[in-house]
């Protein structure tokens, strides 16, 4: 269940940012691979190994799959990585006046789209 919910949240956040959303599946077809990415004419499939791994590693692979799907690099990739992690597992609200950083805007658009 966590895998499916994480895939839905990542997909919503990626769509809200105007990015392509890969399909997620498990396990990878390659024996021994923790993750794999396959490009097809109709889209991208990110396969992630679930068994025997901490779920935080699974989430990191899924987030990286969205970044690779969209061929992002550098600062843009790092900002998206942070926003996607926040969309999957929002951190507690900081004390003080609220600010809308890049991650907050993505999460806000995700809520509106859902």
Backbone as CSV, one residue per row, in Angstrom:
resi,resn,N_x,N_y,N_z,CA_x,CA_y,CA_z,C_x,C_y,C_z
1,UNK,0.817,-1.196,0.000,0.000,0.000,0.000,0.859,1.258,0.000
2,UNK,1.936,1.269,0.775,2.775,2.464,0.826,3.376,2.765,-0.538
3,UNK,3.759,1.724,-1.273,4.350,1.916,-2.593,3.354,2.601,-3.526
4,UNK,2.126,2.125,-3.551,1.092,2.700,-4.425,0.777,4.137,-4.031
5,UNK,0.660,4.391,-2.745,0.373,5.758,-2.280,1.534,6.696,-2.603
6,UNK,2.744,6.217,-2.443,3.913,7.029,-2.774,3.925,7.335,-4.269
7,UNK,3.619,6.348,-5.102,3.574,6.566,-6.552,2.513,7.606,-6.911
8,UNK,1.343,7.548,-6.270,0.287,8.532,-6.541,0.734,9.938,-6.150
9,UNK,1.341,10.062,-4.988,1.777,11.388,-4.534,2.881,11.950,-5.428
10,UNK,3.828,11.105,-5.810,4.893,11.571,-6.709,4.315,11.965,-8.064
11,UNK,3.381,11.181,-8.555,2.758,11.501,-9.837,2.020,12.824,-9.798
12,UNK,1.273,13.057,-8.734,0.534,14.319,-8.605,1.489,15.504,-8.518
13,UNK,2.565,15.354,-7.765,3.532,16.452,-7.623,4.257,16.711,-8.938
14,UNK,4.605,15.659,-9.663,5.279,15.829,-10.952,4.347,16.494,-11.966
15,UNK,3.088,16.049,-12.022,2.117,16.671,-12.937,1.920,18.139,-12.593
16,UNK,1.839,18.447,-11.299,1.650,19.840,-10.867,2.828,20.704,-11.294
17,UNK,3.998,20.116,-11.397,5.183,20.857,-11.835,5.316,20.862,-13.354
18,UNK,4.349,20.249,-14.050,4.374,20.228,-15.511,5.322,19.193,-16.091
19,UNK,5.614,18.146,-15.340,6.571,17.130,-15.775,5.880,15.834,-16.176
20,UNK,6.611,15.012,-16.907,6.123,13.688,-17.270,6.158,12.790,-16.042
21,UNK,5.174,11.917,-15.938,5.086,11.006,-14.801,5.352,9.584,-15.292
22,UNK,6.349,8.908,-14.717,6.591,7.524,-15.115,5.596,6.584,-14.448
23,UNK,5.492,5.390,-14.994,4.756,4.320,-14.318,5.737,3.674,-13.348
24,UNK,5.232,3.243,-12.196,6.075,2.579,-11.210,5.630,1.135,-11.073
25,UNK,6.604,0.231,-10.925,6.295,-1.173,-10.705,7.375,-1.793,-9.839
26,UNK,7.096,-2.995,-9.383,8.053,-3.737,-8.586,7.819,-5.216,-8.826
27,UNK,8.868,-5.985,-8.856,10.294,-5.689,-8.794,10.856,-5.423,-10.187
28,UNK,12.117,-4.985,-10.265,12.751,-4.819,-11.584,12.916,-6.178,-12.265
29,UNK,12.919,-6.174,-13.566,13.087,-7.436,-14.305,14.523,-7.954,-14.238
30,UNK,15.470,-7.047,-14.035,16.870,-7.452,-13.969,17.160,-8.088,-12.617
31,UNK,17.589,-9.331,-12.582,17.888,-9.981,-11.301,18.976,-9.215,-10.546
32,UNK,18.738,-8.977,-9.270,19.717,-8.302,-8.425,19.716,-6.785,-8.513
33,UNK,18.916,-6.219,-9.405,18.879,-4.757,-9.545,17.966,-4.157,-8.486
34,UNK,18.409,-3.063,-7.867,17.575,-2.355,-6.896,16.555,-1.487,-7.624
35,UNK,16.915,-1.021,-8.811,15.993,-0.217,-9.611,16.404,-0.301,-11.076
36,UNK,15.454,-0.054,-11.941,15.736,0.021,-13.375,14.745,0.979,-14.007
37,UNK,15.154,1.522,-15.142,14.300,2.455,-15.872,14.263,2.004,-17.320
38,UNK,13.043,1.867,-17.847,12.865,1.472,-19.246,12.075,2.564,-19.954
39,UNK,12.581,2.958,-21.095,11.878,3.956,-21.910,11.159,3.235,-23.042
40,UNK,9.904,3.559,-23.206,9.066,3.014,-24.271,8.544,4.190,-25.087
41,UNK,8.033,3.932,-26.299,7.476,5.040,-27.083,6.358,5.783,-26.352
42,UNK,5.593,5.098,-25.511,4.469,5.731,-24.826,4.775,6.264,-23.441
43,UNK,5.996,6.090,-22.962,6.321,6.567,-21.622,7.490,5.816,-21.010
44,UNK,7.633,6.002,-19.710,8.762,5.429,-18.974,8.227,4.578,-17.823
45,UNK,8.904,3.458,-17.556,8.562,2.605,-16.419,9.764,2.569,-15.484
46,UNK,9.539,2.935,-14.233,10.558,2.860,-13.191,10.222,1.654,-12.326
47,UNK,11.134,0.692,-12.276,10.939,-0.514,-11.473,11.844,-0.438,-10.254
48,UNK,11.284,-0.748,-9.090,12.024,-0.615,-7.839,11.864,-1.882,-7.012
49,UNK,12.967,-2.352,-6.451,12.951,-3.505,-5.552,12.443,-3.064,-4.185
50,UNK,11.426,-3.728,-3.676,10.860,-3.392,-2.368,11.411,-4.267,-1.261
51,UNK,11.478,-5.565,-1.506,11.839,-6.518,-0.452,13.280,-6.368,0.005
52,UNK,13.432,-6.410,1.325,14.766,-6.392,1.898,15.444,-5.038,1.888
53,UNK,14.692,-3.982,1.667,15.268,-2.634,1.616,14.469,-1.702,2.504
54,UNK,15.141,-0.737,3.124,14.393,0.275,3.881,13.509,1.069,2.920
55,UNK,12.296,1.419,3.367,11.378,2.120,2.481,11.923,3.484,2.057
56,UNK,12.755,4.097,2.876,13.373,5.377,2.500,14.220,5.222,1.237
57,UNK,14.869,4.076,1.060,15.660,3.833,-0.151,14.746,3.652,-1.359
58,UNK,13.615,2.992,-1.138,12.635,2.804,-2.210,12.129,4.163,-2.679
59,UNK,11.783,5.025,-1.734,11.285,6.365,-2.073,12.357,7.146,-2.823
60,UNK,13.597,7.076,-2.367,14.684,7.791,-3.046,14.821,7.312,-4.490
61,UNK,14.693,6.008,-4.720,14.759,5.478,-6.086,13.584,5.959,-6.929
62,UNK,12.408,6.044,-6.330,11.233,6.516,-7.065,11.393,8.000,-7.438
63,UNK,11.872,8.794,-6.499,12.102,10.221,-6.764,13.136,10.380,-7.870
64,UNK,14.239,9.633,-7.773,15.252,9.699,-8.822,14.696,9.248,-10.166
65,UNK,13.764,8.303,-10.148,13.130,7.862,-11.383,12.368,8.983,-12.077
66,UNK,11.686,9.824,-11.304,10.974,10.971,-11.885,11.985,11.945,-12.494
67,UNK,13.087,12.162,-11.813,14.111,13.093,-12.301,14.743,12.570,-13.586
68,UNK,15.071,11.281,-13.619,15.666,10.692,-14.821,14.655,10.676,-15.965
69,UNK,13.406,10.371,-15.668,12.356,10.374,-16.690,12.307,11.705,-17.420
70,UNK,12.459,12.787,-16.660,12.372,14.129,-17.236,13.721,14.701,-17.652
71,UNK,14.764,13.870,-17.561,16.121,14.245,-17.997,16.592,15.548,-17.360
72,UNK,16.379,15.660,-16.064,16.774,16.857,-15.331,18.152,16.668,-14.714
73,UNK,18.877,17.773,-14.559,20.207,17.725,-13.946,20.464,19.054,-13.244
74,UNK,21.489,19.075,-12.437,21.921,20.305,-11.790,20.969,20.807,-10.723
75,UNK,20.899,22.136,-10.622,20.077,22.771,-9.591,18.594,22.457,-9.759
76,UNK,18.128,22.404,-10.997,16.720,22.096,-11.238,16.356,20.714,-10.721
77,UNK,17.245,19.752,-10.938,17.004,18.395,-10.449,17.005,18.363,-8.929
78,UNK,17.916,19.099,-8.320,17.990,19.098,-6.858,16.763,19.759,-6.239
79,UNK,16.295,20.853,-6.846,15.076,21.503,-6.338,13.871,20.574,-6.474
80,UNK,13.765,19.893,-7.605,12.653,18.958,-7.798,12.760,17.790,-6.826
81,UNK,13.964,17.280,-6.628,14.161,16.171,-5.682,13.635,16.561,-4.303
82,UNK,13.964,17.754,-3.869,13.506,18.240,-2.566,11.980,18.379,-2.530
83,UNK,11.412,18.929,-3.586,9.958,19.111,-3.648,9.229,17.771,-3.666
84,UNK,9.766,16.793,-4.395,9.130,15.477,-4.452,9.227,14.758,-3.108
85,UNK,10.360,14.861,-2.458,10.485,14.259,-1.118,9.475,14.879,-0.163
86,UNK,9.307,16.175,-0.270,8.338,16.869,0.593,6.910,16.420,0.270
87,UNK,6.618,16.203,-0.998,5.271,15.775,-1.399,4.952,14.388,-0.851
88,UNK,5.960,13.552,-0.724,5.759,12.196,-0.226,5.689,12.171,1.295
89,UNK,6.534,12.957,1.927,6.608,12.952,3.389,6.813,14.379,3.882
90,UNK,5.742,15.157,3.971,5.887,16.544,4.403,6.504,16.618,5.801
91,UNK,7.418,17.544,5.936,8.048,17.769,7.233,7.106,18.562,8.117
92,UNK,7.280,18.482,9.426,6.449,19.297,10.310,6.610,20.779,9.979
93,UNK,5.547,21.529,10.153,5.576,22.961,9.847,6.561,23.671,10.770
94,UNK,7.408,24.532,10.219,8.344,25.271,11.060,7.604,26.313,11.879
95,UNK,8.204,26.687,12.991,7.599,27.737,13.794,7.916,29.076,13.154
96,UNK,7.074,30.042,13.365,7.270,31.358,12.761,6.345,31.546,11.585
97,UNK,6.491,32.669,10.892,5.596,32.958,9.770,5.801,31.969,8.631
98,UNK,4.717,31.546,7.967,4.845,30.580,6.879,5.510,31.200,5.660
99,UNK,6.289,30.381,4.967,6.903,30.802,3.712,6.545,29.777,2.658
100,UNK,6.435,30.208,1.431,6.130,29.292,0.332,7.379,29.106,-0.508
101,UNK,8.128,28.057,-0.207,9.284,27.699,-1.023,8.821,26.864,-2.202
102,UNK,9.767,26.380,-2.997,9.427,25.583,-4.177,8.656,24.330,-3.789
103,UNK,9.067,23.650,-2.718,8.382,22.436,-2.280,6.955,22.708,-1.859
104,UNK,6.739,23.830,-1.187,5.394,24.172,-0.721,4.475,24.467,-1.902
105,UNK,4.988,25.138,-2.917,4.156,25.435,-4.083,3.732,24.155,-4.787
106,UNK,4.654,23.204,-4.922,4.306,21.936,-5.566,3.251,21.215,-4.745
107,UNK,3.447,21.162,-3.422,2.480,20.476,-2.568,1.118,21.176,-2.634
108,UNK,1.120,22.499,-2.720,-0.140,23.247,-2.795,-0.858,22.924,-4.101
109,UNK,-0.137,22.890,-5.214,-0.758,22.557,-6.485,-1.231,21.118,-6.506
110,UNK,-0.501,20.230,-5.831,-0.912,18.833,-5.760,-2.264,18.738,-5.062
111,UNK,-2.443,19.478,-3.980,-3.697,19.438,-3.229,-4.828,19.965,-4.098
112,UNK,-4.576,21.019,-4.848,-5.620,21.581,-5.690,-5.995,20.642,-6.819
113,UNK,-5.011,19.893,-7.340,-5.275,19.004,-8.458,-6.012,17.738,-8.014
114,UNK,-5.814,17.348,-6.775,-6.392,16.090,-6.303,-7.879,16.197,-6.021
